[in-house]
Amino acid sequence: MLISPTIWSFVAGATLFFIVSLVFIYQGRAGRESSLRRGADMAIWAVVLICGIYIGLAIVNDLHVYARVELIFNGVLIATLVIMRWQGVSQRLAVAILLIGLHGLWDVLHLFELPLANDLVPSWHAWTCGILNLGYFILALPIFIVIMRFGRVNNNK
């Protein structure tokens, strides 16, 4: 067996979560404010869950050389989301999309022989999350651009 059922379950669950989030976000683009809020909340929770996994890996392997780097990086991402809690839905969504893309790049760095490459994060997790996070970022990029350009998702109001 090439890939274990655990990995397939993880990939299927994460993919479904991201697809549902994108559906809500694009429905919000069409004018449904409640859908936009749900999509933004799901994107925010995705970042929190992603960072939580890495923080958990760092805590379990606290003697590892890169454990503190993982804790600091992922802690900063979560702190950014906490600070953004008092902003509007569109701004929170833009930051969540950006952080998911940034974390995708972080995941990809774990795969190469760079200073961040380590055995703290399982390689299957790094490549799976890298693909999912960067894929989500690319699919949400049109919404991110609209928010950066107009300050909100629906510029018809």
C-alpha contacts under 8 A as a table, 3 or more apart, distances in Angstrom:
res1	aa1	res2	aa2	distance
1	M	4	S	6.83
3	I	7	I	6.50
3	I	8	W	7.08
4	S	7	I	5.44
4	S	8	W	6.55
5	P	8	W	4.98
5	P	9	S	6.01
6	T	9	S	5.10
6	T	10	F	6.18
7	I	10	F	5.04
7	I	11	V	6.11
7	I	124	W	7.87
8	W	11	V	5.14
8	W	12	A	5.95
9	S	12	A	5.15
9	S	13	G	5.97
10	F	13	G	5.28
10	F	14	A	6.07
11	V	14	A	5.25
11	V	15	T	5.93
11	V	128	T	7.05
12	A	15	T	5.16
12	A	16	L	6.07
13	G	16	L	5.20
13	G	17	F	6.12
14	A	17	F	5.06
14	A	18	F	6.15
14	A	132	L	7.67
15	T	18	F	5.17
15	T	19	I	6.09
15	T	132	L	6.96
16	L	19	I	5.09
16	L	20	V	6.15
17	F	20	V	5.34
17	F	21	S	6.20
17	F	42	M	7.83
18	F	21	S	5.02
18	F	22	L	6.16
18	F	43	A	7.62
18	F	46	A	7.93
18	F	136	Y	6.74
19	I	22	L	5.11
19	I	23	V	6.17
20	V	23	V	5.06
20	V	24	F	6.31
20	V	39	G	7.67
21	S	24	F	5.25
21	S	25	I	6.21
21	S	38	R	7.45
21	S	39	G	4.55
21	S	40	A	7.43
21	S	42	M	5.69
21	S	43	A	6.40
22	L	25	I	4.94
22	L	26	Y	6.08
22	L	39	G	6.50
22	L	136	Y	7.99
22	L	139	L	7.83
22	L	140	A	7.00
23	V	26	Y	5.30
23	V	27	Q	6.09
23	V	39	G	7.47
24	F	27	Q	5.05
24	F	28	G	6.11
24	F	35	S	4.80
24	F	36	L	5.74
24	F	38	R	6.40
24	F	39	G	4.68
25	I	28	G	5.00
25	I	29	R	6.35
25	I	35	S	6.40
25	I	36	L	4.81
25	I	37	R	7.84
25	I	38	R	7.66
25	I	39	G	4.77
25	I	40	A	6.87
26	Y	29	R	4.84
26	Y	30	A	6.57
26	Y	36	L	7.44
26	Y	143	I	7.87
27	Q	30	A	5.13
27	Q	31	G	6.87
27	Q	32	R	5.94
27	Q	35	S	6.02
27	Q	36	L	6.75
28	G	31	G	5.15
28	G	32	R	4.35
28	G	33	E	5.34
28	G	34	S	7.09
28	G	35	S	5.01
28	G	36	L	3.99
28	G	37	R	7.66
28	G	39	G	7.96
28	G	153	V	7.62
28	G	154	N	7.63
29	R	32	R	6.98
29	R	36	L	7.07
29	R	143	I	7.74
29	R	153	V	5.76
29	R	154	N	5.47
30	A	154	N	7.15
31	G	154	N	6.33
32	R	35	S	5.41
32	R	36	L	6.40
33	E	36	L	5.03
33	E	37	R	6.22
34	S	37	R	5.08
34	S	38	R	6.26
35	S	38	R	5.07
35	S	39	G	6.09
36	L	39	G	5.09
36	L	40	A	6.05
36	L	89	V	7.60
37	R	40	A	5.10
37	R	41	D	6.08
37	R	89	V	6.12
38	R	41	D	5.05
38	R	42	M	6.08
39	G	42	M	5.07
39	G	43	A	6.17
39	G	93	L	7.95
40	A	43	A	5.09
40	A	44	I	6.17
40	A	89	V	6.76
40	A	90	S	7.75
40	A	92	R	6.80
40	A	93	L	4.77
40	A	96	A	7.41
41	D	44	I	5.04
41	D	45	W	6.14
41	D	93	L	7.79
42	M	45	W	5.03
42	M	46	A	6.02
43	A	46	A	4.96
43	A	47	V	6.44
43	A	93	L	7.06
43	A	96	A	5.83
43	A	97	I	6.94
43	A	100	I	7.98
44	I	47	V	5.24
44	I	48	V	6.36
44	I	81	L	7.19
44	I	92	R	7.82
44	I	93	L	7.44
44	I	96	A	5.40
45	W	48	V	4.90
45	W	49	L	6.00
46	A	49	L	5.16
46	A	50	I	6.02
46	A	100	I	7.93
47	V	50	I	5.09
47	V	51	C	6.00
47	V	77	L	7.87
47	V	78	I	7.54
47	V	96	A	6.89
47	V	99	L	7.04
47	V	100	I	6.10
48	V	51	C	5.21
48	V	52	G	5.86
48	V	78	I	6.20
49	L	52	G	4.86
49	L	53	I	6.25
50	I	53	I	5.38
50	I	54	Y	6.70
51	C	54	Y	5.18
51	C	55	I	6.05
51	C	74	N	5.14
51	C	75	G	7.51
51	C	77	L	7.52
51	C	78	I	7.22
52	G	55	I	4.97
52	G	56	G	5.96
52	G	74	N	7.71
53	I	56	G	5.08
53	I	57	L	6.24
54	Y	57	L	5.00
54	Y	58	A	6.15
54	Y	70	E	6.64
54	Y	71	L	7.57
54	Y	74	N	7.12
54	Y	121	V	7.50
55	I	58	A	5.00
55	I	59	I	6.12
55	I	70	E	6.58
55	I	71	L	5.46
55	I	74	N	6.68
55	I	75	G	7.77
56	G	59	I	5.10
56	G	60	V	6.12
57	L	60	V	5.24
57	L	61	N	6.12
57	L	67	A	7.92
57	L	120	L	6.80
57	L	121	V	6.93
58	A	61	N	5.10
58	A	62	D	5.61
58	A	64	H	7.70
58	A	66	Y	7.87
58	A	67	A	4.52
58	A	68	R	7.13
58	A	70	E	6.27
58	A	71	L	6.37
58	A	120	L	7.07
59	I	62	D	4.92
59	I	67	A	7.14
59	I	71	L	8.00
61	N	64	H	5.51
61	N	67	A	6.64
61	N	120	L	6.98
62	D	67	A	5.65
62	D	68	R	7.67
63	L	67	A	7.10
64	H	67	A	5.33
64	H	120	L	7.00
65	V	68	R	7.33
66	Y	69	V	5.12
66	Y	70	E	6.31
66	Y	116	L	7.26
66	Y	118	N	7.35
66	Y	120	L	7.33
67	A	70	E	5.19
67	A	71	L	6.21
67	A	120	L	7.31
68	R	71	L	4.93
68	R	72	I	6.03
69	V	72	I	5.23
69	V	73	F	6.06
70	E	73	F	5.30
70	E	74	N	5.98
71	L	74	N	5.48
71	L	75	G	5.67
72	I	75	G	5.02
72	I	76	V	6.04
73	F	76	V	5.30
73	F	77	L	6.52
74	N	77	L	5.08
74	N	78	I	6.36
75	G	78	I	5.19
75	G	79	A	6.05
76	V	79	A	4.97
76	V	80	T	6.06
77	L	80	T	5.11
77	L	81	L	6.51
77	L	99	L	6.94
78	I	81	L	5.13
78	I	82	V	6.32
79	A	82	V	4.99
79	A	83	I	6.21
80	T	83	I	5.16
80	T	84	M	6.18
81	L	84	M	4.96
81	L	85	R	6.28
81	L	92	R	7.58
81	L	95	V	7.63
81	L	96	A	7.40
82	V	85	R	5.26
83	I	86	W	6.81
84	M	87	Q	5.34
84	M	91	Q	7.74
84	M	92	R	5.90
84	M	95	V	7.87
85	R	92	R	6.97
87	Q	91	Q	6.20
87	Q	92	R	6.29
88	G	91	Q	5.37
88	G	92	R	6.23
89	V	92	R	5.16
89	V	93	L	6.04
90	S	93	L	5.04
90	S	94	A	6.15
90	S	147	I	6.53
90	S	151	G	7.26
90	S	152	R	5.12
90	S	153	V	5.94
91	Q	94	A	5.07
91	Q	95	V	6.26
91	Q	147	I	7.32
91	Q	151	G	7.45
91	Q	152	R	7.24
92	R	95	V	5.22
92	R	96	A	6.10
93	L	96	A	5.03
93	L	97	I	6.10
93	L	144	F	7.92
94	A	97	I	5.20
94	A	98	L	6.16
94	A	143	I	7.90
94	A	144	F	5.38
94	A	147	I	6.63
94	A	148	M	7.76
95	V	98	L	5.02
95	V	99	L	6.02
96	A	99	L	5.06
96	A	100	I	6.09
97	I	100	I	5.20
97	I	101	G	6.34
97	I	136	Y	7.95
97	I	137	F	5.98
97	I	140	A	6.81
97	I	141	L	7.74
97	I	144	F	6.95
98	L	101	G	5.16
98	L	102	L	6.10
98	L	137	F	7.18
98	L	144	F	7.90
99	L	102	L	4.84
99	L	103	H	5.95
100	I	103	H	5.10
100	I	104	G	6.15
100	I	133	N	5.60
100	I	134	L	7.33
100	I	136	Y	7.55
100	I	137	F	6.44
101	G	104	G	4.94
101	G	105	L	6.46
101	G	133	N	5.82
101	G	134	L	5.30
101	G	136	Y	7.52
101	G	137	F	5.02
102	L	105	L	5.17
102	L	106	W	6.29
103	H	106	W	4.72
103	H	107	D	6.10
103	H	130	G	7.56
103	H	133	N	6.93
104	G	107	D	5.02
104	G	108	V	6.29
104	G	129	C	6.54
104	G	130	G	4.35
104	G	131	I	7.07
104	G	132	L	7.53
104	G	133	N	4.70
104	G	134	L	5.08
105	L	108	V	5.01
105	L	109	L	6.26
105	L	130	G	6.61
105	L	134	L	7.30
106	W	109	L	5.14
106	W	110	H	6.77
106	W	130	G	7.64
107	D	110	H	5.34
107	D	111	L	7.17
107	D	126	A	4.90
107	D	127	W	6.67
107	D	129	C	6.42
107	D	130	G	4.88
108	V	111	L	5.35
108	V	112	F	7.15
108	V	126	A	6.54
108	V	127	W	6.47
108	V	130	G	5.40
109	L	112	F	5.57
109	L	113	E	7.96
109	L	114	L	6.63
109	L	116	L	6.22
109	L	117	A	6.39
110	H	113	E	7.73
110	H	114	L	7.42
110	H	116	L	5.61
110	H	117	A	4.22
110	H	118	N	6.43
110	H	121	V	7.54
110	H	123	S	7.61
110	H	126	A	6.31
111	L	117	A	6.05
111	L	123	S	6.73
111	L	126	A	6.73
111	L	127	W	6.93
112	F	117	A	5.90
113	E	116	L	7.72
113	E	117	A	5.51
114	L	117	A	5.24
115	P	118	N	7.90
118	N	121	V	6.74
119	D	122	P	6.32
119	D	123	S	7.68
121	V	125	H	6.83
121	V	126	A	6.62
122	P	125	H	5.31
122	P	126	A	6.44
123	S	126	A	5.08
123	S	127	W	6.26
124	W	127	W	5.47
124	W	128	T	5.96
125	H	128	T	5.18
125	H	129	C	5.89
126	A	129	C	5.34
126	A	130	G	5.86
127	W	130	G	4.94
127	W	131	I	6.12
128	T	131	I	5.34
128	T	132	L	6.18
129	C	132	L	5.02
129	C	133	N	5.70
130	G	133	N	5.30
130	G	134	L	5.91
131	I	134	L	5.40
131	I	135	G	5.78
132	L	135	G	5.05
132	L	136	Y	6.03
133	N	136	Y	5.10
133	N	137	F	6.14
134	L	137	F	4.92
134	L	138	I	6.12
135	G	138	I	5.16
135	G	139	L	6.20
136	Y	139	L	5.14
136	Y	140	A	6.00
137	F	140	A	5.10
137	F	141	L	5.74
138	I	141	L	5.03
139	L	142	P	7.20
140	A	143	I	5.48
140	A	144	F	6.34
141	L	144	F	4.88
141	L	145	I	6.10
142	P	145	I	5.15
142	P	146	V	6.29
143	I	146	V	5.10
143	I	147	I	6.25
143	I	153	V	6.59
144	F	147	I	5.17
144	F	148	M	6.21
145	I	148	M	5.07
145	I	149	R	6.04
146	V	149	R	5.06
146	V	150	F	5.87
146	V	151	G	7.40
146	V	152	R	7.04
146	V	153	V	6.03
147	I	150	F	5.37
147	I	151	G	4.68
147	I	152	R	4.66
147	I	153	V	5.25
148	M	151	G	5.60
148	M	152	R	7.67
150	F	153	V	7.44
150	F	155	N	6.54
152	R	155	N	6.40
154	N	157	K	6.68
